[in-house]
Amino acid sequence: MAKEVVRSRRLRKKLYLGEFAIMGFDFTCKINIDSDEGYEAFIEAFADLVDSRNLFVSLDNIGEMFEGFVTSHDRYGSATDEDRAAIDAILTEQSIISDVVVNKLVDVFNEQ
């Protein structure tokens, strides 16, 4: 039987464990860039949403695939299920976006 490891609050904070765990999620979708105006409008709306929710997004855009990983911009903050829903909503409402997949929250530093 494995003995549970007891760590001090300070060590949990340094290791991003327990109450200091940082949660984030990734998303993928296909983007159809037929017009520069449509693409620019989408990027602007996406950036406004990210800013308004105080999120940090690491983006990768390879060809028609658009993907990213989302976390909170706060040092010990986490993305939430509400953030996931907001990202999912903005992606699915865009006419130039298809095949949207927004994954569940995961522990950024200690993913199992």
PyMOL CGO cylinders between C-alpha atoms (Angstrom):
from pymol import cmd
from pymol.cgo import CYLINDER

trace = [
    CYLINDER, 0.00, 0.00, 0.00, 1.44, 3.37, -1.05, 0.3, 1, 1, 1, 1, 1, 1,
    CYLINDER, 1.44, 3.37, -1.05, 1.87, 5.96, 1.65, 0.3, 1, 1, 1, 1, 1, 1,
    CYLINDER, 1.87, 5.96, 1.65, 0.44, 9.40, 0.83, 0.3, 1, 1, 1, 1, 1, 1,
    CYLINDER, 0.44, 9.40, 0.83, 3.16, 12.04, 0.54, 0.3, 1, 1, 1, 1, 1, 1,
    CYLINDER, 3.16, 12.04, 0.54, 2.54, 15.05, 2.76, 0.3, 1, 1, 1, 1, 1, 1,
    CYLINDER, 2.54, 15.05, 2.76, 4.06, 18.27, 1.44, 0.3, 1, 1, 1, 1, 1, 1,
    CYLINDER, 4.06, 18.27, 1.44, 4.22, 21.69, 3.01, 0.3, 1, 1, 1, 1, 1, 1,
    CYLINDER, 4.22, 21.69, 3.01, 2.22, 24.56, 1.53, 0.3, 1, 1, 1, 1, 1, 1,
    CYLINDER, 2.22, 24.56, 1.53, 5.45, 26.15, 0.31, 0.3, 1, 1, 1, 1, 1, 1,
    CYLINDER, 5.45, 26.15, 0.31, 6.53, 23.00, -1.53, 0.3, 1, 1, 1, 1, 1, 1,
    CYLINDER, 6.53, 23.00, -1.53, 3.05, 22.48, -3.03, 0.3, 1, 1, 1, 1, 1, 1,
    CYLINDER, 3.05, 22.48, -3.03, 3.24, 26.03, -4.36, 0.3, 1, 1, 1, 1, 1, 1,
    CYLINDER, 3.24, 26.03, -4.36, 6.71, 25.50, -5.87, 0.3, 1, 1, 1, 1, 1, 1,
    CYLINDER, 6.71, 25.50, -5.87, 5.56, 22.24, -7.48, 0.3, 1, 1, 1, 1, 1, 1,
    CYLINDER, 5.56, 22.24, -7.48, 2.16, 23.62, -8.59, 0.3, 1, 1, 1, 1, 1, 1,
    CYLINDER, 2.16, 23.62, -8.59, 0.32, 20.90, -6.68, 0.3, 1, 1, 1, 1, 1, 1,
    CYLINDER, 0.32, 20.90, -6.68, -3.02, 20.81, -4.90, 0.3, 1, 1, 1, 1, 1, 1,
    CYLINDER, -3.02, 20.81, -4.90, -4.56, 24.25, -4.54, 0.3, 1, 1, 1, 1, 1, 1,
    CYLINDER, -4.56, 24.25, -4.54, -1.70, 25.67, -6.67, 0.3, 1, 1, 1, 1, 1, 1,
    CYLINDER, -1.70, 25.67, -6.67, -2.31, 23.42, -9.68, 0.3, 1, 1, 1, 1, 1, 1,
    CYLINDER, -2.31, 23.42, -9.68, -2.70, 25.38, -12.91, 0.3, 1, 1, 1, 1, 1, 1,
    CYLINDER, -2.70, 25.38, -12.91, -5.35, 24.11, -15.28, 0.3, 1, 1, 1, 1, 1, 1,
    CYLINDER, -5.35, 24.11, -15.28, -5.54, 24.67, -19.01, 0.3, 1, 1, 1, 1, 1, 1,
    CYLINDER, -5.54, 24.67, -19.01, -7.01, 23.14, -22.16, 0.3, 1, 1, 1, 1, 1, 1,
    CYLINDER, -7.01, 23.14, -22.16, -6.25, 22.80, -25.82, 0.3, 1, 1, 1, 1, 1, 1,
    CYLINDER, -6.25, 22.80, -25.82, -8.38, 23.23, -28.91, 0.3, 1, 1, 1, 1, 1, 1,
    CYLINDER, -8.38, 23.23, -28.91, -8.12, 22.43, -32.59, 0.3, 1, 1, 1, 1, 1, 1,
    CYLINDER, -8.12, 22.43, -32.59, -10.14, 23.43, -35.61, 0.3, 1, 1, 1, 1, 1, 1,
    CYLINDER, -10.14, 23.43, -35.61, -9.90, 23.92, -39.33, 0.3, 1, 1, 1, 1, 1, 1,
    CYLINDER, -9.90, 23.92, -39.33, -9.82, 27.43, -40.71, 0.3, 1, 1, 1, 1, 1, 1,
    CYLINDER, -9.82, 27.43, -40.71, -10.88, 28.40, -44.22, 0.3, 1, 1, 1, 1, 1, 1,
    CYLINDER, -10.88, 28.40, -44.22, -9.08, 31.57, -45.22, 0.3, 1, 1, 1, 1, 1, 1,
    CYLINDER, -9.08, 31.57, -45.22, -10.99, 32.67, -48.31, 0.3, 1, 1, 1, 1, 1, 1,
    CYLINDER, -10.99, 32.67, -48.31, -10.79, 36.36, -47.51, 0.3, 1, 1, 1, 1, 1, 1,
    CYLINDER, -10.79, 36.36, -47.51, -8.38, 38.45, -45.52, 0.3, 1, 1, 1, 1, 1, 1,
    CYLINDER, -8.38, 38.45, -45.52, -11.29, 40.44, -44.06, 0.3, 1, 1, 1, 1, 1, 1,
    CYLINDER, -11.29, 40.44, -44.06, -12.99, 37.34, -42.64, 0.3, 1, 1, 1, 1, 1, 1,
    CYLINDER, -12.99, 37.34, -42.64, -9.73, 36.05, -41.16, 0.3, 1, 1, 1, 1, 1, 1,
    CYLINDER, -9.73, 36.05, -41.16, -8.85, 39.44, -39.64, 0.3, 1, 1, 1, 1, 1, 1,
    CYLINDER, -8.85, 39.44, -39.64, -12.34, 39.79, -38.16, 0.3, 1, 1, 1, 1, 1, 1,
    CYLINDER, -12.34, 39.79, -38.16, -12.05, 36.33, -36.58, 0.3, 1, 1, 1, 1, 1, 1,
    CYLINDER, -12.05, 36.33, -36.58, -8.58, 36.99, -35.16, 0.3, 1, 1, 1, 1, 1, 1,
    CYLINDER, -8.58, 36.99, -35.16, -9.73, 40.34, -33.73, 0.3, 1, 1, 1, 1, 1, 1,
    CYLINDER, -9.73, 40.34, -33.73, -12.83, 38.80, -32.11, 0.3, 1, 1, 1, 1, 1, 1,
    CYLINDER, -12.83, 38.80, -32.11, -10.74, 35.92, -30.73, 0.3, 1, 1, 1, 1, 1, 1,
    CYLINDER, -10.74, 35.92, -30.73, -8.12, 38.32, -29.29, 0.3, 1, 1, 1, 1, 1, 1,
    CYLINDER, -8.12, 38.32, -29.29, -10.85, 40.46, -27.71, 0.3, 1, 1, 1, 1, 1, 1,
    CYLINDER, -10.85, 40.46, -27.71, -12.35, 37.39, -26.02, 0.3, 1, 1, 1, 1, 1, 1,
    CYLINDER, -12.35, 37.39, -26.02, -8.97, 36.23, -24.76, 0.3, 1, 1, 1, 1, 1, 1,
    CYLINDER, -8.97, 36.23, -24.76, -8.18, 39.69, -23.37, 0.3, 1, 1, 1, 1, 1, 1,
    CYLINDER, -8.18, 39.69, -23.37, -11.59, 40.11, -21.74, 0.3, 1, 1, 1, 1, 1, 1,
    CYLINDER, -11.59, 40.11, -21.74, -11.23, 36.77, -19.92, 0.3, 1, 1, 1, 1, 1, 1,
    CYLINDER, -11.23, 36.77, -19.92, -7.58, 37.43, -18.94, 0.3, 1, 1, 1, 1, 1, 1,
    CYLINDER, -7.58, 37.43, -18.94, -6.33, 34.32, -20.74, 0.3, 1, 1, 1, 1, 1, 1,
    CYLINDER, -6.33, 34.32, -20.74, -3.02, 33.38, -22.31, 0.3, 1, 1, 1, 1, 1, 1,
    CYLINDER, -3.02, 33.38, -22.31, -3.17, 31.39, -25.55, 0.3, 1, 1, 1, 1, 1, 1,
    CYLINDER, -3.17, 31.39, -25.55, -0.29, 29.67, -27.28, 0.3, 1, 1, 1, 1, 1, 1,
    CYLINDER, -0.29, 29.67, -27.28, -1.29, 29.37, -30.94, 0.3, 1, 1, 1, 1, 1, 1,
    CYLINDER, -1.29, 29.37, -30.94, -0.10, 27.21, -33.81, 0.3, 1, 1, 1, 1, 1, 1,
    CYLINDER, -0.10, 27.21, -33.81, -1.42, 27.74, -37.31, 0.3, 1, 1, 1, 1, 1, 1,
    CYLINDER, -1.42, 27.74, -37.31, -0.19, 25.19, -39.84, 0.3, 1, 1, 1, 1, 1, 1,
    CYLINDER, -0.19, 25.19, -39.84, -1.97, 25.45, -43.16, 0.3, 1, 1, 1, 1, 1, 1,
    CYLINDER, -1.97, 25.45, -43.16, -5.68, 25.03, -42.55, 0.3, 1, 1, 1, 1, 1, 1,
    CYLINDER, -5.68, 25.03, -42.55, -5.25, 23.74, -38.98, 0.3, 1, 1, 1, 1, 1, 1,
    CYLINDER, -5.25, 23.74, -38.98, -5.60, 26.26, -36.17, 0.3, 1, 1, 1, 1, 1, 1,
    CYLINDER, -5.60, 26.26, -36.17, -4.81, 25.02, -32.68, 0.3, 1, 1, 1, 1, 1, 1,
    CYLINDER, -4.81, 25.02, -32.68, -3.84, 26.37, -29.33, 0.3, 1, 1, 1, 1, 1, 1,
    CYLINDER, -3.84, 26.37, -29.33, -3.43, 25.83, -25.62, 0.3, 1, 1, 1, 1, 1, 1,
    CYLINDER, -3.43, 25.83, -25.62, -5.25, 28.12, -23.19, 0.3, 1, 1, 1, 1, 1, 1,
    CYLINDER, -5.25, 28.12, -23.19, -4.33, 29.02, -19.60, 0.3, 1, 1, 1, 1, 1, 1,
    CYLINDER, -4.33, 29.02, -19.60, -4.99, 31.94, -17.29, 0.3, 1, 1, 1, 1, 1, 1,
    CYLINDER, -4.99, 31.94, -17.29, -2.77, 34.98, -17.66, 0.3, 1, 1, 1, 1, 1, 1,
    CYLINDER, -2.77, 34.98, -17.66, -2.54, 35.16, -13.84, 0.3, 1, 1, 1, 1, 1, 1,
    CYLINDER, -2.54, 35.16, -13.84, 0.56, 33.59, -12.26, 0.3, 1, 1, 1, 1, 1, 1,
    CYLINDER, 0.56, 33.59, -12.26, -1.32, 30.99, -10.22, 0.3, 1, 1, 1, 1, 1, 1,
    CYLINDER, -1.32, 30.99, -10.22, -4.61, 31.25, -12.11, 0.3, 1, 1, 1, 1, 1, 1,
    CYLINDER, -4.61, 31.25, -12.11, -6.33, 28.52, -14.06, 0.3, 1, 1, 1, 1, 1, 1,
    CYLINDER, -6.33, 28.52, -14.06, -8.56, 28.38, -17.07, 0.3, 1, 1, 1, 1, 1, 1,
    CYLINDER, -8.56, 28.38, -17.07, -12.13, 27.41, -16.18, 0.3, 1, 1, 1, 1, 1, 1,
    CYLINDER, -12.13, 27.41, -16.18, -14.98, 25.47, -17.72, 0.3, 1, 1, 1, 1, 1, 1,
    CYLINDER, -14.98, 25.47, -17.72, -16.56, 28.86, -18.50, 0.3, 1, 1, 1, 1, 1, 1,
    CYLINDER, -16.56, 28.86, -18.50, -13.40, 29.77, -20.45, 0.3, 1, 1, 1, 1, 1, 1,
    CYLINDER, -13.40, 29.77, -20.45, -13.69, 26.49, -22.36, 0.3, 1, 1, 1, 1, 1, 1,
    CYLINDER, -13.69, 26.49, -22.36, -17.32, 27.25, -23.21, 0.3, 1, 1, 1, 1, 1, 1,
    CYLINDER, -17.32, 27.25, -23.21, -16.44, 30.79, -24.36, 0.3, 1, 1, 1, 1, 1, 1,
    CYLINDER, -16.44, 30.79, -24.36, -13.63, 29.56, -26.63, 0.3, 1, 1, 1, 1, 1, 1,
    CYLINDER, -13.63, 29.56, -26.63, -15.88, 26.83, -28.00, 0.3, 1, 1, 1, 1, 1, 1,
    CYLINDER, -15.88, 26.83, -28.00, -18.66, 29.36, -28.65, 0.3, 1, 1, 1, 1, 1, 1,
    CYLINDER, -18.66, 29.36, -28.65, -16.48, 31.86, -30.50, 0.3, 1, 1, 1, 1, 1, 1,
    CYLINDER, -16.48, 31.86, -30.50, -14.95, 29.13, -32.65, 0.3, 1, 1, 1, 1, 1, 1,
    CYLINDER, -14.95, 29.13, -32.65, -18.24, 27.44, -33.56, 0.3, 1, 1, 1, 1, 1, 1,
    CYLINDER, -18.24, 27.44, -33.56, -20.01, 30.73, -34.39, 0.3, 1, 1, 1, 1, 1, 1,
    CYLINDER, -20.01, 30.73, -34.39, -17.40, 31.71, -37.00, 0.3, 1, 1, 1, 1, 1, 1,
    CYLINDER, -17.40, 31.71, -37.00, -18.30, 30.81, -40.58, 0.3, 1, 1, 1, 1, 1, 1,
    CYLINDER, -18.30, 30.81, -40.58, -14.63, 30.31, -41.53, 0.3, 1, 1, 1, 1, 1, 1,
    CYLINDER, -14.63, 30.31, -41.53, -14.09, 27.71, -38.75, 0.3, 1, 1, 1, 1, 1, 1,
    CYLINDER, -14.09, 27.71, -38.75, -15.05, 24.03, -38.87, 0.3, 1, 1, 1, 1, 1, 1,
    CYLINDER, -15.05, 24.03, -38.87, -14.28, 20.76, -37.03, 0.3, 1, 1, 1, 1, 1, 1,
    CYLINDER, -14.28, 20.76, -37.03, -13.96, 22.45, -33.63, 0.3, 1, 1, 1, 1, 1, 1,
    CYLINDER, -13.96, 22.45, -33.63, -12.62, 20.31, -30.77, 0.3, 1, 1, 1, 1, 1, 1,
    CYLINDER, -12.62, 20.31, -30.77, -12.17, 21.89, -27.32, 0.3, 1, 1, 1, 1, 1, 1,
    CYLINDER, -12.17, 21.89, -27.32, -10.65, 19.39, -24.89, 0.3, 1, 1, 1, 1, 1, 1,
    CYLINDER, -10.65, 19.39, -24.89, -11.14, 19.06, -21.14, 0.3, 1, 1, 1, 1, 1, 1,
    CYLINDER, -11.14, 19.06, -21.14, -9.14, 20.90, -18.51, 0.3, 1, 1, 1, 1, 1, 1,
    CYLINDER, -9.14, 20.90, -18.51, -5.80, 19.34, -17.63, 0.3, 1, 1, 1, 1, 1, 1,
    CYLINDER, -5.80, 19.34, -17.63, -3.13, 20.08, -15.02, 0.3, 1, 1, 1, 1, 1, 1,
    CYLINDER, -3.13, 20.08, -15.02, -0.51, 22.01, -16.99, 0.3, 1, 1, 1, 1, 1, 1,
    CYLINDER, -0.51, 22.01, -16.99, 2.51, 20.96, -14.93, 0.3, 1, 1, 1, 1, 1, 1,
    CYLINDER, 2.51, 20.96, -14.93, 1.49, 17.55, -13.63, 0.3, 1, 1, 1, 1, 1, 1,
    CYLINDER, 1.49, 17.55, -13.63, -0.54, 15.99, -16.42, 0.3, 1, 1, 1, 1, 1, 1,
    CYLINDER, -0.54, 15.99, -16.42, -1.10, 12.30, -15.78, 0.3, 1, 1, 1, 1, 1, 1,
]
cmd.load_cgo(trace, "trace")
